[in-house]
Amino acid sequence: MTTRTQAPGPDSETAQLTAGLTADHAPAHTPREPEPAREHEPPADPEPVDDFDPDDEPEPGERPARLRALAMPDLRPYADPKAVAGVARQGIAASRKPAASVARRTAAGIAAVARWFWAGTRTLVGVLYGWLNGSYGEKWSIPARLGGVVLVLLVAVHTVQQFGTLALMGMAWAWVQAAVMTGRGLFDRFLGKAKPEQPKASEEAPGKGEDTAPASRRKGLARLLRRTPSKPPAEPVDQAPAEPSTEPPLTALIRELIGDDNGVHLSVLRPAMRERLPGLAEADDKQLRKVLVAAGFDPSQTFRARGVAGRSGVHRSQLPPLPSPGSRQEDSPGHSPLPESGLDLRKSSVVESAESGPESDRRGRRKPPEGWTEEEFAKGERWVNDPSRGPNAWIRQRLEDVE
């Protein structure tokens, strides 16, 4: 077999050069292999978050983290369904009861207001009458009390002249309101409203001394404690009878009326003085006041007694200590005995005893010791408080012991 070879010519060289250039500059096309199928991967876990520690302080330039809200506690273990059922039953039972009609309730309210208005009007009229006769405002004189009433009337008339019907309507409304509030008892503590109490007269009362029962009736435990326990009869002992303790009649009467209370008001003491004490049956209020002052009492002190407040009288602290058996009436400190007959208000018996006698003349030439008054120095003795024995204990101090 014969192979024919073509001689190289210019055409063949040109074709080889063109084929080489084309092969060098042509892009390489490589086939892409298909990607393998990806299997299902589980989701990645969230990044862990550090728990907030309130003790960790934020670094400088760092904002503090927000606090978590408080969770609501579970209150179901504390719920009692039986109680809810009971409330529901009560509501059903109440709804079945017939309610009072509006007309009935309105009529009852009007009747109650009418009763309060009538009772309050009577109380206010009584207060006005008491102001005029001296039951209220005992420290004020009669012209002062009358002047106050006239001044109020003048102000009311002047107001009516200025404003006419409007002033009359306002004053009427104010009177209705004041009467209703007084009738309901809102002003009882200011008016000292209480039932009038009359002292129980007893012929044996002045001689009882400390065992005298109070004028007011006792209730409950105080009544049981007040009773004297029954004692078996004691065997007779040959002893001389002790002298009964003597006390001024006025002081004994005041002690009896006070009893275990804070004191006795003049509205209770004056009738008892006219009835129980000789020579004072026709005495007026001023004369009785002078008798109390001459006996060493201060009737201008105001206090609360027997449920009534703000009235003047004789307080319990003004009573002298009980005299010992065998002592005389003039031994009571600062209180003079009442004259047995007649009304003599010129001098106190204490002053008269101090101004008479050679002993007082002899002592009058010397200067009384420190803390002694002229009357105590003239008598040669005085009563002083003894705190070691109690707040109401008194002892007799003689001038010879001081000197």
C-alpha positions in Angstrom: 0.0 0.0 0.0 1.4 3.3 -1.1 1.1 6.4 1.1 1.0 9.6 -0.6 2.5 12.6 1.1 1.7 16.1 0.1 4.5 18.5 0.2 4.2 21.4 2.5 3.1 24.5 0.8 2.2 28.0 1.8 -1.5 27.1 2.1 -0.8 24.3 4.6 1.4 26.4 6.8 -1.3 29.0 7.0 -3.9 26.5 8.0 -1.7 25.1 10.8 -1.0 28.6 12.2 -4.8 29.4 12.2 -5.6 26.1 13.9 -3.0 26.7 16.6 -4.2 30.2 17.4 -7.8 29.1 17.6 -6.9 26.3 20.0 -4.9 28.7 22.3 -7.6 31.4 22.6 -10.7 29.3 22.7 -12.3 28.9 26.2 -12.2 25.6 27.9 -15.7 24.2 28.3 -15.7 21.6 31.1 -19.0 20.0 32.0 -20.2 20.5 35.6 -20.9 17.5 37.7 -24.4 17.4 39.4 -24.3 18.1 43.2 -25.2 15.3 45.4 -28.6 15.5 47.2 -28.2 17.0 50.8 -29.6 15.0 53.6 -32.1 16.7 56.2 -30.0 18.3 58.9 -31.5 19.0 62.4 -31.8 22.8 63.3 -28.9 24.2 65.3 -29.4 24.8 69.0 -29.9 28.4 70.1 -27.0 30.1 71.7 -27.1 29.7 75.5 -28.1 32.9 77.4 -26.7 33.5 80.8 -29.2 33.9 83.6 -29.4 37.4 85.0 -27.8 37.8 88.4 -29.0 40.9 90.3 -25.7 40.9 92.3 -23.6 41.5 89.1 -23.1 45.1 88.6 -22.9 46.4 85.0 -19.6 47.5 83.8 -18.9 51.1 83.0 -20.7 52.2 79.8 -23.0 49.2 79.8 -26.8 49.4 80.2 -28.4 47.2 82.8 -30.5 44.3 81.6 -34.3 44.5 82.0 -35.7 42.5 84.9 -38.1 39.8 84.2 -41.8 40.3 85.2 -43.1 38.5 88.3 -45.3 35.5 87.5 -48.8 35.5 88.9 -49.1 32.9 91.7 -51.4 30.0 91.4 -54.3 30.7 93.7 -56.4 27.7 92.8 -55.5 25.7 95.9 -56.9 28.5 98.0 -60.3 28.8 96.2 -63.2 27.1 98.0 -66.1 26.3 95.7 -68.3 25.7 98.7 -68.1 29.3 99.7 -69.0 30.5 96.2 -72.0 28.2 96.3 -73.1 29.5 99.7 -72.9 33.1 98.4 -74.9 32.2 95.4 -77.6 30.6 97.6 -77.8 33.7 99.8 -78.1 35.9 96.8 -81.0 33.8 95.4 -82.7 33.8 98.8 -82.4 37.6 99.2 -83.8 38.1 95.7 -86.9 36.2 96.5 -87.8 38.4 99.5 -90.2 41.2 98.7 -88.5 44.5 98.9 -90.1 47.4 100.7 -91.8 49.8 98.3 -90.5 53.2 97.6 -93.5 54.9 99.1 -93.2 53.0 102.4 -89.5 53.8 102.8 -90.2 57.5 101.9 -93.0 57.7 104.5 -90.8 56.1 107.2 -87.9 58.5 106.4 -90.2 61.6 106.6 -91.6 60.4 109.9 -88.1 59.9 111.3 -87.1 63.4 110.2 -90.2 64.9 111.7 -89.5 63.2 115.1 -85.9 64.4 115.0 -87.0 67.9 114.1 -89.5 68.0 117.0 -87.1 66.6 119.5 -84.3 68.9 118.4 -86.5 72.0 118.5 -87.5 71.2 122.1 -83.8 70.8 123.0 -82.8 74.0 121.4 -85.6 75.9 123.1 -84.5 74.4 126.4 -80.9 75.4 125.8 -82.1 79.0 125.1 -84.2 79.0 128.3 -81.3 77.6 130.2 -79.1 80.3 128.9 -81.5 82.9 130.1 -82.0 81.5 133.6 -78.4 80.6 134.2 -78.3 76.8 133.8 -75.9 77.3 130.9 -73.1 79.8 131.1 -73.1 80.2 134.9 -70.0 82.3 134.7 -71.8 85.0 132.7 -73.9 87.6 134.4 -77.6 88.2 133.6 -76.9 91.4 131.6 -74.3 89.6 129.5 -76.7 86.7 128.7 -79.5 89.0 127.8 -77.1 91.2 125.7 -76.0 88.1 123.8 -79.6 87.2 122.9 -80.4 90.8 121.8 -77.3 90.9 119.7 -78.2 87.7 117.8 -81.8 89.1 117.2 -80.4 92.4 115.9 -78.1 90.5 113.5 -81.0 88.4 112.2 -83.2 91.4 111.7 -80.5 93.3 109.9 -79.8 90.3 107.6 -83.5 90.0 106.7 -83.6 93.7 105.9 -80.6 93.4 103.6 -81.5 90.2 101.7 -85.3 89.8 102.3 -86.8 86.4 101.5 -83.5 84.8 100.7 -82.3 85.5 104.3 -85.6 84.1 105.7 -85.2 80.9 103.7 -81.6 80.5 104.7 -82.3 80.9 108.4 -85.3 78.5 108.2 -83.1 75.9 106.5 -80.4 76.4 109.1 -82.9 76.0 111.9 -84.3 72.8 110.4 -80.8 71.4 109.9 -79.7 72.3 113.5 -82.9 70.8 115.0 -82.6 67.5 113.0 -79.0 67.1 113.9 -79.7 67.9 117.6 -82.6 65.5 117.6 -80.4 62.7 116.2 -78.0 63.3 119.2 -75.0 64.7 117.2 -74.6 67.6 119.7 -75.2 65.7 123.0 -71.6 65.9 124.1 -71.5 69.7 123.4 -74.8 70.4 125.1 -74.2 68.0 128.1 -77.6 66.4 127.5 -78.5 64.1 130.3 -81.5 63.3 132.5 -81.8 65.5 135.5 -80.7 63.7 138.6 -82.1 64.6 142.0 -80.0 63.9 145.1 -81.5 61.3 147.4 -82.1 62.8 150.8 -81.3 60.6 153.8 -81.2 61.5 157.4 -78.4 59.0 158.2 -76.2 60.1 155.3 -74.1 62.8 157.1 -73.1 60.4 159.8 -72.0 57.5 157.6 -68.7 59.2 156.5 -66.7 57.0 154.1 -69.3 54.2 153.8 -71.9 56.4 152.4 -73.4 55.1 149.1 -73.3 57.4 146.1 -76.4 59.2 144.9 -76.3 57.6 141.4 -77.5 54.0 141.0 -74.8 51.6 140.2 -75.0 48.9 137.6 -73.2 45.6 136.9 -69.9 44.7 138.6 -69.6 48.1 140.4 -72.9 47.4 142.1 -71.8 44.0 143.3 -68.5 45.3 144.5 -70.2 48.2 146.4 -72.2 45.8 148.5 -70.9 45.3 152.0 -70.0 41.6 152.5 -71.9 39.9 155.3 -69.7 39.3 158.3 -70.4 36.9 161.1 -71.3 38.5 164.4 -68.1 39.2 166.3 -67.8 38.3 170.0 -68.4 41.2 172.3 -65.2 42.8 173.6 -65.0 45.0 176.6 -63.8 48.2 174.9 -64.9 51.8 175.2 -67.0 52.9 172.3 -65.0 54.9 169.8 -66.1 58.5 169.2 -67.7 58.9 165.7 -65.7 61.0 163.3 -67.0 64.5 163.1 -67.0 66.4 159.9 -68.6 69.7 158.8 -72.1 69.2 157.6 -71.4 70.9 154.3 -68.3 68.7 153.6 -70.1 65.6 154.6 -73.0 66.5 152.2 -70.6 67.1 149.3 -68.8 63.9 150.1 -72.1 62.0 150.1 -73.2 63.5 146.8 -69.9 62.9 145.0 -69.6 59.2 146.0 -67.2 57.6 143.6 -67.8 60.2 140.8 -65.5 63.0 139.8 -67.5 65.6 141.6 -70.9 67.2 142.0 -72.3 70.0 139.9 -74.0 73.0 141.3 -77.3 72.1 139.7 -77.4 69.0 142.0 -75.6 70.6 145.1 -77.8 73.7 145.5 -81.1 71.9 146.0 -79.4 69.5 148.5 -77.9 72.4 150.4 -81.3 74.1 150.7 -83.0 70.9 151.9 -80.3 69.4 154.1 -78.4 72.2 155.7 -80.1 74.4 158.4 -80.5 78.1 157.6 -80.2 77.8 153.9 -83.7 77.0 152.9 -84.4 80.5 151.5 -80.8 81.2 150.3 -80.4 82.2 146.7 -77.6 81.0 144.3 -75.2 83.8 145.2 -75.5 83.2 148.9 -74.9 79.5 148.4 -71.9 80.2 146.4 -70.5 82.5 149.2 -71.1 79.6 151.6 -69.0 77.3 149.5 -66.2 79.8 149.0 -66.2 80.5 152.8 -65.9 76.8 153.5 -62.8 76.6 151.2 -64.4 75.1 148.0 -64.0 76.5 144.5 -67.4 76.1 142.7 -66.1 77.7 139.5 -64.2 74.6 138.4 -65.8 72.7 135.4 -65.6 69.0 134.9 -67.6 65.9 133.8 -69.8 64.1 136.3 -72.7 61.7 136.0 -72.5 61.8 132.2 -72.7 65.6 132.0 -69.6 67.6 130.9 -68.7 71.3 130.9 -70.6 72.3 134.1 -69.2 73.9 137.2 -69.3 72.5 140.7 -67.1 71.0 143.4 -64.5 68.6 142.2 -63.4 65.5 144.2 -59.9 66.8 144.5 -61.2 69.7 146.7 -62.4 67.3 149.5 -60.2 67.3 152.6 -59.0 64.0 154.0 -61.4 62.2 156.3 -60.9 63.3 159.9 -59.7 60.7 162.4 -62.0 59.6 165.2 -62.1 62.2 168.0 -60.8 65.1 165.9 -62.6 68.4 165.9 -64.3 70.1 162.9 -61.7 72.9 162.8 -59.0 70.3 162.3 -60.0 69.9 158.6 -57.5 71.7 156.5 -58.8 74.8 154.6 -62.5 74.1 155.2 -64.5 75.8 157.9 -67.6 74.3 159.5 -71.0 75.7 158.5 -72.8 77.8 161.1 -75.4 75.8 162.8 -78.1 78.5 162.7 -78.5 81.5 160.4 -76.5 82.5 157.4 -73.3 84.4 158.3 -71.1 85.2 155.4 -69.1 88.0 156.9 -66.1 86.0 158.0 -64.8 82.4 157.9 -64.4 80.6 161.2 -60.7 79.9 160.2 -60.0 83.6 160.0 -61.8 84.3 163.2 -59.9 81.6 165.0 -56.7 83.0 163.6 -57.5 86.5 164.8 -58.4 85.6 168.3 -56.4 84.3 171.3 -53.1 85.3 172.9 -51.3 82.5 171.1 -52.0 84.1 167.7 -50.8 87.5 169.1 -47.6 85.9 170.3 -47.0 84.2 167.0 -48.0 87.3 165.0 -44.8 89.1 166.2 -42.6 86.5 164.5 -42.1 85.7 160.9 -43.7 82.4 159.6 -41.4 79.7 158.4 -40.9 79.1 154.7 -43.9 77.6 153.0 -46.3 78.6 155.8 -49.2 81.0 155.4 -50.3 83.5 158.0 -53.4 81.5 158.9 -51.3 78.2 159.3 -48.8 80.1 161.3 -51.5 81.6 163.5 -53.0 78.1 164.1 -49.7 76.5 164.8 -50.2 73.6 162.5 -51.0 72.7 158.9 -51.9 69.8 156.6 -49.4 68.7 154.0 -49.5 66.0 151.4 -47.6 62.8 152.1 -46.6 61.2 148.7 -45.1 58.2 150.4 -48.6 57.1 151.6 -50.4 57.8 148.4 -51.6 60.7 146.2 -54.5 61.6 148.6 -52.7 61.1 151.9 -52.3 64.0 154.2 -50.4 64.4 157.5 -50.6 67.1 160.2 -47.4 69.2 160.6 -47.0 71.2 163.8 -45.2 74.5 164.1 -43.1 73.1 167.1 -41.8 70.3 164.9 -40.6 72.8 162.2 -39.0 75.2 164.7 
